[in-house]
Amino acid sequence: MGDRMQPEPMDEETSGGEPSGPVPLAVIAREWGRIGVIGFGGPPAHITLLRELCVRRRRWLSADDFEDGIAATNLLPGPASTQLAIFTAWRLRGVPGALVGGVCFIVPGLLLILALAALFLAGDPPRWVSGAAAGAGAAVAAVAVHAAWGLAPDSRRRASGRPARLRWYGYLLAGGLATVLLGPWLVVVLIAAGLLEVLITRIRRAARIRDGHRRGAAGAPGRGGRDWRLWSLLAAVPVATAAAGLSALTWVAYKVGALSYGGGFVIIPLMHNDAVDRYGWMTDAEFLNAVALGQVTPGPVVQTVAVVGFAAGGAAGGLLAALVAFGPSFLLVILGGRSFDRLRSLPAVQAFFHGAGPAVIGAIGGSAVSLALSLEHAWQYGVLAAAVGWLLALRRGVVSALLGAAALGVLAALLGLPPG
């Protein structure tokens, strides 16, 4: 297939498959870079654009292969749509394709968000800029509620049976309370919820075996040994970075890239306490601006971490934060891509995410409380109420909600209201 445009897709999308020859790296750079430029709207938009490219237009992958890629990357910690972009490029050209595709997908939005960070975090920005930032920031708590609300139904459906549903609600509540009350210890609660579900699953499986039932999908002991080396590798990353003498920013960015489960929006509770309270890199208002910028710029939402890095250490800090946050995604795909099918089949992995998943949703919802309490001006609560109605009652999009909130902030600034 090479770099030639392919014919329009037939009705049967599953007829696609591996390309007949190596896809040129220049083609991967161009196509993945294009998605990085026009990919407004977060993971749903990225998935749609990647599917249109790889399945429908170029027919590099079958629809089934693409859906398997979505399922595999959703099992991994970190930004799922970024991992899908890296994974699809890896399927076409191996490690070079993964590196070129991932970088070209990430860099356009990264450069834009760093430029906007310089504008919004300037010591004395124009009044209309401050108003736009305060308006968009006021809507972020509504976006958090919207994200949690959208994730909850599918997650709850995976909890079959009354005991599983009760545990699901327990994990959900634990994640929400941890976000509000525990701050930097949230990660411990998320991991504990996953491990608790693994323990319960193993106890129930052992009881079934004792009762004479077959193991079924559990397989032979030790089947997933090679797959778990990936998790050992991730655990070694913070040790290596600490040995290199890197700053606290490295750990904050690492948590975003390697310990966040459930999509890009979980970065809010993971970063808020560190960036605002623990290290004082940003004010509450500036953090809200950072989240809003991550939502309205193209590319991965996780690029919000670059704004935090910019606040901590200028442009170099922003680039360092992005490098650390996205590094685990490249490692997971490049080193573990061939093991994804086995990884997905491991009962322990599935159980972990059945516990960590609802805890993450609770954490995202709980973050709305602290975000709303950090608003400084009365008019911002009016913008927040309007955003809640726009997202939850009218069911409109996140980008339009944030842009509309920014416009209201500009209006408030022009009317002489305090812009933040």
ABEGO torsion letter per residue (X at the ends): XEABBBBBBBABAAABBBBABBBBAAAAAAAAAAAAAABBGEAAAAAAAAAAAAAAAAGABBAAAAAAAAAAAAABBEBAAAAAAAAAAAAAAEAAAAAAAAAAAAAAAAAAAAAAAAAAABABBBAAAAAAAAAAAAAAAAAAAAAAAAAAAAAAAABBEAAAAAAAAAAAAAAAAAAAAAEAAAAAAAAAAAAAAAAAAAAAAAAAAAAGBBAEAAEBBGAAAAAAAAAAAAAAAAAAAAAAGBBAAAAAAAAAAAABBGEAAAAAAAAAAAAAAAAGABBAAAAAAAAAAAAABBEBAAAAAAAAAAAAAEAAAAAAAAAAAAAAAAAAAAAAAAAAAAAAABAAAAAAAAAAAAAAAAAAAAAAAAAAAABABAAAAAAAAAAAAAAAAAGBBAAAAAAAAAAAAAAAAAAGBBAX
